[in-house]
Amino acid sequence: MRGAVETEDGAPIRVETPGIRRATAEIISELAAGREVDPTLYYFRVAPGFTVAEQEYRWLQHSLFLGLGAKRPGGVEIEVYAVA
């Protein structure tokens, strides 16, 4: 998944979130039908990467992040954590 976000001070940040989603055929069918499925019932992990131009946010390009994903009826939800 690729996209962009903007910080509160207007700095653009490009985001790429390669990852893996693994589930049984039944759960994939439920997700595809747009139904709410408990995210603990399937594996959805990402490793986000960021591209920034602003010096203030360059640390994003020099840090490792991991995320836990959940497919929701309205889209995808990802909790992102910096690895210390």
Order of alpha helices (4+ residues) and beta strands (2+ residues): beta-beta-beta-alpha-beta-beta-beta-beta
